[in-house]
Amino acid sequence: MEPRTALETAARLIYRFLMNSIFANLPTTIFETMSLLARETGAVNLGQGFPDDPGPEDVRRKAAEAVMDGWNQYPPMMGLPELRQAVAAHYARFQGLDLDPAGEIMVTSGATEAIAGALMALIEPGDEVVLFQPLYDAYLPLVLRAGGVPRFVSLEPPHWNLTKEALARAFSPRTKLVLFNNPLNPAATVFCDADLALLAEFCIGHDAIAVCDEVWEHVIFDGRAHKPLMALPGMRERTVKIGSAGKIFGMTGWKVGFVMAPPPLMRVLAKAHQFLTFTTPPNLQSAVAYGLGKEDSWFSEMRAGLQRSRDRFEAGLKACGFVVLPSEGTYFINIDLAASGINEDDAGFAQRLVREFGVASIPVSAFYAQDAVTTVLRFCFAKHDATLDAALERLRRVL
Ligand SMILES: Cc1ncc(COP(=O)(O)O)c(C=O)c1O
């Protein structure tokens, strides 16, 4: 029915342009804010997590060759068969997993699509979803948009570990799904065996599905080996494991992700993927298939290179007088402001650091939806030595 009065017309216009409140009310992300400030002020940008290095040349060359010589039309919805084979072989080699490339592996446009698709496919409105704070910024809006009800477990520095009491408070008979990130960005921790066993016990006890964001699985230090939650007894049939070639090869713009799940879950995940992106550029898929087959030494050298950058930056931070939290994995290292004698909160200090000292970082409170920890600041160390040294030169003047 057409509006008859000016008031009705105004009401209709307001209604029409009322957009989805979850996205309409989201502020600009801290990553954009900090990167913008870094550009404006000419600061060294250790905020957003991407490496200075351009990525392995042979893998990039494969992608370029595939564009020129290959098939550039829609690849199969589930991903190129050669990539699904390569993913299966890769996880058998590095994590002892036995995955069927035909029914248990799907290629997505980055881990982000895999996470969004899993939440859309698995959550019914009203289902409770256990989330761990600090949490990756995409999780909460996607859970809410899927109709999920978040139940937070707050992790605290310096160990960020799970406790039975905290899990017992968050899990309930309505728990449908747990979204778990290991290694954990931004805490830069790798969950220990006891934490994984505790989480598995709660998932099994509450018959919940675990969606495991393991994009940092290869970026772990000091001889650690990644343990997928999927490999724990009783978890295989209830786990969706998510990986990202962008993180494995240090080319974050590639957005090639993979999802591994048992067939009954995969069938539904595939339905969501079908209408989210349907597919992912074929040249990047074939280059990633090649890359995943690289010899073990490439992966250990990649880790060693990042570990060397971590050590260089960590030693520099300590020499500046900052108290540094352990970085066990990811591209990140955190400083504890309170322990360093800084009484400002992380958001205010991050602003001052970029404006007055010329170093961009990320306040970890931005990764909390409630009861934020406000005393921790994150830096990305996946940078050239010269970039790290330039940042340290500036940080030396802070304390
Ligand atoms: C925990 C976590 N999940 C997912 C992503 C996004 O992965 P992708 O670029 O493959 O979508 C990131 C990127 O930083 C991340 O840190």
The ligand as a Gaussian input file, in Angstrom:
#p B3LYP/6-31G(d) Opt

LIG

0 1
 C       42.686000     -16.142000      13.903000
 C       42.496000     -15.776000      12.478000
 N       41.513000     -16.349000      11.764000
 C       41.319000     -16.047000      10.472000
 C       42.101000     -15.128000       9.822000
 C       41.825000     -14.789000       8.385000
 O       42.358000     -15.731000       7.522000
 P       42.180000     -15.565000       5.932000
 O       43.005000     -14.391000       5.512000
 O       42.619000     -16.855000       5.354000
 O       40.725000     -15.306000       5.693000
 C       43.139000     -14.502000      10.529000
 C       43.972000     -13.460000       9.891000
 O       44.714000     -12.752000      10.529000
 C       43.344000     -14.839000      11.885000
 O       44.325000     -14.283000      12.610000

